[in-house]
Amino acid sequence: MKTSIRIPKFFHELFGTHQQRSELILILLFTVTATLAAAWSTAPYWLELKWYQNLVLWLLFLDISGGVVANLSTGTNNHYNAHPKGRWLFIAVHIQPLILAAVLQSPMLIAVAIWLYTILSACLINSLREKVYHRLLAGALYATAIIGYVLSGISLPMPISLIYLLYMMKVIYSFSVNHSGEV
């Protein structure tokens, strides 16, 4: 039985050139389940939004929740190991907190702080990908982000908090770390 699936070129930045069937299934299941669970459990918030705000929230939740898991996969990890410049571009284009804050009229200062911390952390980890300790440092930076977020007393609607926390995991840990174990 064939376990590796060839990924169409259009999706290489998301899944790499090849993806294990089991990993692709897990990515899709998690993405859909996490997004639906978040929407279902926070439905009153979503129902208050304008149609375009709902659309942006859905798209960002799908993107970020999917990326948390996809960036841990062998196919995505191998793709970005083979394309180091692509890693820097990936980090640079991740401005989702800024988009979310602008569209949902959430505090921009919080979005900028989360974005800046995440991007600086990802740049540091990406610079240290050849070091054995880069995985531990990424875990420490992400845990620090969670602790800081919770202890700061930030009070945002749950969907925004979920997206911010998943965004930090996606970019700081899931993406920036070389998960192949090779350094």
Phi, psi and omega in degrees: 000133180285125182254345180257132181249132176283128184266133176302145185308322181303331184257009182301323181292338180268318189237355185084188182277330178223148181221139175293138181306314182297321179291319179297318177297316179297319178301310182294317179297314180296315182302310182292314182296314181297317181294314180294320179297317179295316180295318182294313185284344179238028185307319180304323178294312182300323183292339179278348185278155172287162184303319182288329176291319176300315181300313180296317180298315177300311183297317180292322179294318177298314181298310186286315179295321177295320181293327178305315184272318182300323182288347175272348186286156179299315183298314180291317179301313180296320180301311182284336171295325180278347183229075183301324178294327178297328177297316180295320178296317178304312180298316184297325185274358183273083181247024185305320179299324180291319177297312181301313181297319180294315184286321183266003180054045177267159182304119183291327180300318178295316180299317180295318179298315179294315179298312183296313179300316182295313182294317178296318178297314181296320178296318178298310181297317179299324178290336184252017184301339180274352181268141180302322186280359185299327179293316179295318179297318178298317177298318179294318179294321178291316178298321177298320178297316179297311180301313179299318180297311183292314184287341181290343181078016178303130180240096179239160175304144185307317179299324179291316178299316178300315180296317180298315180294318178292323178301314180296320177295315181303311188274317183287312187256303185300316183274309191291335182277141171276106185274003181283346181086354179266137176229000000 
